[in-house]
Amino acid sequence: MIVIIDTGCANLTSLKFTLERLNVAAVITDDANLITQAERVFLPGVGSAQYAMKGLEQRAIIETITNLTQPVLGICLGMQLLLESSEEGSTGCLGIIPGEVKAMDAQGRRLPHMGWNTLTKIEESPLLEGIQPGDYFYFVHSYAVSPSPFTLATCDYGSSFSAAIRKDNFFGVQFHPERSGEKGLQVLKNFVELEL
């Protein structure tokens, strides 16, 4: 079973339909039991960290998420929530991956960083199998995670930031794979099929 966590702040059906293109059935839920039993878990999110964390708190699933042992993929804001905190509203996040989400240093470029951009450095990872530096993905964000030992891939927009991260069974991508064409489908396929 594949679960998409209902964070209350994302276009969940877009991700569900994209997975269906891969012949992968997914359930959208905030039920702690279903999330715990899932083989793979998606944590999507758009909007503010503060609003998203409040939504997870109201659904009483923060502890459920942090205790998951199966592969988990945070998408966009969902990736940022895996970190310890966010400058956005001075918000405490899930604390799964060390670090802080900060306002992007876009060097005068327009924010949010919105549209297609290329990945730069890519570490070897089952999540990014078949993905090369220079491949395009779709981004929409004003906050980002600085490159760290947990970074799998970077992207540049004024300065370098983490486009993909991993710690143990928790993965995150700053881009929207469900809006990133064939390369995005590849990342989703890799995640659904990966073995830890």
C-alpha positions as CSV (number, residue, x, y, z in Angstrom):
1,M,0.0,0.0,0.0
2,I,1.2,3.5,-0.9
3,V,0.0,6.4,1.3
4,I,0.0,10.1,0.5
5,I,-0.3,11.9,3.8
6,D,-3.2,14.4,3.8
7,T,-1.4,17.5,5.2
8,G,-4.3,19.7,4.3
9,C,-2.0,22.0,2.3
10,A,-1.2,20.4,-1.0
11,N,-2.7,19.4,-4.3
12,L,-2.8,15.8,-3.3
13,T,-4.8,14.6,-6.3
14,S,-2.1,15.7,-8.8
15,L,0.4,13.4,-7.1
16,K,-2.2,10.6,-6.9
17,F,-3.0,10.9,-10.7
18,T,0.7,11.0,-11.6
19,L,1.3,7.8,-9.5
20,E,-1.6,6.2,-11.4
21,R,0.3,6.8,-14.6
22,L,2.9,4.5,-13.2
23,N,0.2,2.0,-12.4
24,V,0.7,2.7,-8.7
25,A,-2.5,3.0,-6.6
26,A,-2.2,5.4,-3.6
27,V,-4.5,6.3,-0.7
28,I,-4.7,9.9,0.5
29,T,-5.2,9.7,4.3
30,D,-4.3,11.2,7.7
31,D,-5.2,8.0,9.5
32,A,-2.2,7.1,11.7
33,N,-2.8,3.3,11.3
34,L,-2.9,3.4,7.5
35,I,0.2,5.6,7.4
36,T,2.1,3.2,9.7
37,Q,1.1,0.1,7.7
38,A,2.0,1.6,4.3
39,E,4.9,0.3,2.3
40,R,5.8,3.8,1.0
41,V,4.8,7.1,2.3
42,F,4.6,10.5,0.5
43,L,4.7,13.7,2.6
44,P,3.6,16.5,0.2
45,G,3.2,20.2,1.0
46,V,2.8,23.7,-0.4
47,G,2.4,27.0,1.5
48,S,3.8,27.9,4.8
49,A,5.7,25.7,7.2
50,Q,3.8,27.1,10.1
51,Y,0.4,26.2,8.6
52,A,1.6,22.7,7.6
53,M,3.0,21.9,11.0
54,K,-0.2,23.1,12.6
55,G,-2.2,20.8,10.3
56,L,0.0,17.8,11.2
57,E,-0.5,18.7,14.9
58,Q,-4.2,18.9,14.6
59,R,-4.3,15.5,12.9
60,A,-2.1,14.1,15.7
61,I,0.3,12.4,13.3
62,I,3.6,14.1,14.0
63,E,4.8,11.2,16.2
64,T,3.5,8.7,13.6
65,I,5.6,10.4,10.9
66,T,8.8,10.7,12.9
67,N,8.6,7.0,13.9
68,L,8.2,5.6,10.4
69,T,10.7,3.0,9.3
70,Q,9.6,2.5,5.7
71,P,10.7,4.8,2.9
72,V,9.2,8.3,3.2
73,L,9.4,11.0,0.5
74,G,8.9,14.6,1.4
75,I,8.0,16.8,-1.6
76,C,8.6,20.6,-1.7
77,L,7.4,21.9,1.6
78,G,7.1,18.3,2.7
79,M,10.9,18.0,2.3
80,Q,11.4,21.2,4.3
81,L,9.3,19.8,7.2
82,L,11.8,17.0,7.6
83,L,14.3,19.5,9.0
84,E,14.6,20.8,12.5
85,S,13.2,24.2,12.0
86,S,12.2,26.9,9.4
87,E,12.9,30.6,9.4
88,E,9.4,30.9,7.9
89,G,7.4,32.0,11.0
90,S,10.2,30.7,13.3
91,T,8.6,27.2,13.0
92,G,9.7,24.0,14.7
93,C,9.5,21.2,12.1
94,L,9.7,17.4,12.4
95,G,13.4,17.3,13.4
96,I,14.2,14.2,11.4
97,I,17.1,15.7,9.4
98,P,19.5,18.2,11.1
99,G,19.4,21.7,9.7
100,E,17.3,24.8,9.3
101,V,15.2,25.9,6.3
102,K,16.1,29.5,5.4
103,A,14.9,32.2,3.1
104,M,16.6,31.8,-0.3
105,D,19.6,33.9,-1.1
106,A,18.5,34.5,-4.7
107,Q,21.1,37.3,-5.3
108,G,18.4,39.7,-6.5
109,R,16.5,37.2,-8.6
110,R,12.7,37.1,-8.4
111,L,11.2,35.1,-5.6
112,P,9.5,32.6,-5.4
113,H,11.9,30.5,-7.4
114,M,9.3,29.2,-9.8
115,G,9.6,27.2,-13.0
116,W,12.1,24.8,-14.5
117,N,15.6,24.6,-13.4
118,T,18.5,22.0,-13.6
119,L,20.1,19.8,-11.0
120,T,23.8,20.4,-10.5
121,K,25.8,18.0,-8.3
122,I,24.1,14.6,-7.9
123,E,25.2,11.9,-5.4
124,E,24.7,8.3,-6.2
125,S,21.4,7.3,-4.8
126,P,18.6,4.8,-5.6
127,L,16.2,7.8,-5.6
128,L,18.0,9.5,-8.4
129,E,18.8,6.5,-10.6
130,G,18.8,7.6,-14.2
131,I,18.9,11.3,-13.3
132,Q,21.9,13.4,-14.6
133,P,23.3,16.8,-13.8
134,G,21.5,19.2,-16.2
135,D,18.2,17.4,-16.0
136,Y,15.3,19.8,-15.6
137,F,12.7,19.7,-12.7
138,Y,9.9,22.1,-11.7
139,F,10.3,24.2,-8.6
140,V,8.1,26.6,-6.6
141,H,9.6,27.9,-3.4
142,S,11.0,30.9,-1.5
143,Y,12.7,28.9,1.3
144,A,15.4,26.3,0.9
145,V,17.8,23.9,2.6
146,S,21.5,24.7,2.3
147,P,23.8,21.9,1.0
148,S,24.8,19.5,3.8
149,P,26.1,16.0,4.3
150,F,22.5,14.9,3.8
151,T,22.2,16.5,0.3
152,L,21.7,14.1,-2.7
153,A,21.5,16.8,-5.4
154,T,21.8,20.5,-5.6
155,C,20.3,23.3,-7.7
156,D,21.4,26.9,-8.3
157,Y,19.2,30.0,-8.1
158,G,21.4,32.8,-7.1
159,S,23.1,30.4,-4.7
160,S,23.2,26.7,-4.3
161,F,20.6,24.8,-2.3
162,S,19.5,21.2,-1.7
163,A,17.3,19.8,-4.4
164,A,17.2,16.3,-2.8
165,I,18.1,15.1,0.6
166,R,18.2,11.8,2.6
167,K,18.7,10.5,6.1
168,D,18.1,6.8,6.6
169,N,14.6,6.0,5.3
170,F,13.6,9.7,4.9
171,F,14.1,11.3,1.5
172,G,13.1,14.7,0.3
173,V,12.9,16.6,-3.0
174,Q,12.5,20.4,-3.2
175,F,11.1,20.1,-6.8
176,H,7.7,18.8,-7.7
177,P,8.2,15.4,-9.4
178,E,4.5,15.2,-10.3
179,R,5.0,18.3,-12.4
180,S,8.4,17.5,-13.8
181,G,7.6,15.4,-16.9
182,E,9.4,12.2,-17.6
183,K,12.3,12.9,-15.2
184,G,9.8,13.5,-12.4
185,L,8.1,10.2,-13.2
186,Q,11.5,8.5,-13.0
187,V,12.1,9.8,-9.5
188,L,8.6,8.7,-8.4
189,K,9.2,5.3,-9.9
190,N,12.6,5.0,-8.3
191,F,11.1,5.8,-4.9
192,V,8.2,3.4,-5.2
193,E,10.6,0.6,-6.2
194,L,13.6,1.3,-4.0
195,E,14.7,-1.1,-1.3
196,L,16.5,0.0,1.8
